[in-house]
């Protein structure tokens, strides 16, 4: 984290979202500073400018030991208080996990099931 303490939260995996999105009250709790803005397009077609936060480190806590503990570090978008936390495609790729839509669960990437996903990012 950049500034605040670690917190454990539940997130919704959203295959239609690009980034990790977190509500503004959690942003304050984590002590994140605005580093720009994203234009966010919602399912109903609205476009809204929302704050961008850099260098958030997210760790997956999952019952599957193969993917438990995988991490994603990067930008996230702030959303209005009360919004769900959404885990989008970019952090899922960083964690090297896929969403199995038929079984409604996260699974290791079959092309690299035992990889250390962050080892190739740096």
C-alpha positions as CSV (number, residue, x, y, z in Angstrom):
1,X,0.0,0.0,0.0
2,X,1.1,3.5,-0.4
3,X,0.3,5.3,2.8
4,X,-2.3,3.3,4.7
5,X,-2.6,0.0,6.6
6,X,-3.6,-3.2,4.9
7,X,-7.3,-4.1,5.1
8,X,-9.1,-7.3,4.1
9,X,-12.2,-6.7,1.9
10,X,-14.4,-8.7,-0.4
11,X,-14.5,-7.9,-4.1
12,X,-16.7,-8.8,-7.0
13,X,-14.9,-10.2,-10.0
14,X,-16.2,-8.2,-12.9
15,X,-15.3,-9.4,-16.3
16,X,-16.6,-6.2,-17.8
17,X,-14.3,-4.0,-15.6
18,X,-10.8,-3.1,-16.7
19,X,-9.3,-2.2,-13.3
20,X,-9.7,-2.6,-9.6
21,X,-12.2,-0.1,-8.4
22,X,-12.7,0.9,-4.7
23,X,-15.1,3.2,-3.0
24,X,-13.9,6.6,-1.8
25,X,-14.3,5.7,1.9
26,X,-11.9,2.8,1.5
27,X,-9.5,5.1,-0.4
28,X,-9.5,7.4,2.6
29,X,-8.9,4.5,5.0
30,X,-5.9,3.4,2.9
31,X,-4.5,6.9,2.7
32,X,-4.2,6.9,-1.1
33,X,-3.5,10.2,-2.9
34,X,-5.2,11.1,-6.2
35,X,-2.7,10.9,-9.1
36,X,-5.0,11.8,-12.0
37,X,-8.4,10.8,-13.3
38,X,-10.0,8.1,-15.4
39,X,-13.1,8.5,-17.7
40,X,-15.3,5.7,-16.5
41,X,-18.0,4.3,-18.8
42,X,-20.9,2.6,-17.0
43,X,-23.1,-0.1,-18.3
44,X,-25.9,2.4,-18.9
45,X,-23.7,4.5,-21.2
46,X,-22.9,7.3,-18.7
47,X,-19.3,8.6,-18.7
48,X,-17.9,10.1,-15.5
49,X,-14.5,11.4,-14.5
50,X,-13.3,9.5,-11.4
51,X,-10.1,9.7,-9.4
52,X,-7.1,7.6,-10.2
53,X,-4.8,6.1,-7.5
54,X,-1.4,4.5,-8.2
55,X,0.5,1.7,-6.7
56,X,-2.2,-0.2,-4.8
57,X,-1.1,-3.7,-3.9
58,X,-3.9,-6.2,-3.9
59,X,-3.4,-9.8,-2.7
60,X,-5.9,-12.5,-3.5
61,X,-7.2,-14.5,-0.5
62,X,-8.8,-17.6,-2.0
63,X,-9.5,-21.2,-0.9
64,X,-7.7,-22.6,-3.9
65,X,-4.1,-22.9,-2.6
66,X,-2.7,-22.6,-6.1
67,X,-4.0,-19.0,-6.6
68,X,-4.2,-17.9,-2.9
69,X,-1.7,-15.1,-2.2
70,X,-1.3,-14.0,-5.8
71,X,-0.8,-10.3,-6.1
72,X,-1.5,-7.4,-8.4
73,X,0.1,-4.0,-8.1
74,X,-1.1,-1.0,-10.1
75,X,-3.6,1.7,-10.6
76,X,-7.2,1.7,-9.3
77,X,-10.2,3.9,-9.8
78,X,-12.1,5.5,-7.0
79,X,-15.9,5.0,-7.0
80,X,-18.7,6.6,-4.9
81,X,-19.1,5.6,-1.3
82,X,-21.3,2.5,-1.1
83,X,-20.1,1.1,-4.5
84,X,-18.9,-2.5,-4.5
85,X,-15.2,-3.3,-4.9
86,X,-14.7,-4.6,-8.4
87,X,-11.8,-6.7,-9.5
88,X,-11.4,-6.2,-13.2
89,X,-9.4,-7.7,-16.1
90,X,-6.0,-6.0,-15.5
91,X,-5.5,-7.1,-11.9
92,X,-6.7,-10.6,-12.9
93,X,-4.1,-10.7,-15.6
94,X,-1.4,-9.6,-13.2
95,X,-2.5,-12.4,-10.8
96,X,-2.4,-14.8,-13.7
97,X,-5.9,-16.1,-13.0
98,X,-8.9,-16.5,-15.2
99,X,-12.6,-16.4,-14.6
100,X,-14.2,-19.7,-15.5
101,X,-17.7,-18.4,-16.4
102,X,-19.3,-21.9,-16.7
103,X,-18.2,-22.9,-13.1
104,X,-18.4,-19.3,-11.7
105,X,-14.9,-19.4,-10.1
106,X,-11.4,-18.2,-10.4
107,X,-8.8,-20.6,-11.7
108,X,-5.1,-20.5,-12.4
109,X,-4.2,-19.6,-16.0
110,X,-4.0,-23.0,-17.7
111,X,-1.0,-21.8,-19.8
112,X,1.0,-21.2,-16.6
113,X,-0.8,-22.9,-13.7
114,X,2.2,-22.9,-11.3
115,X,3.8,-19.7,-12.2
116,X,4.8,-16.9,-10.0
117,X,2.8,-14.2,-11.8
118,X,4.8,-11.2,-10.6
119,X,8.2,-12.7,-11.4
120,X,7.9,-11.8,-15.1
121,X,6.5,-8.3,-14.5
122,X,9.7,-6.8,-13.0
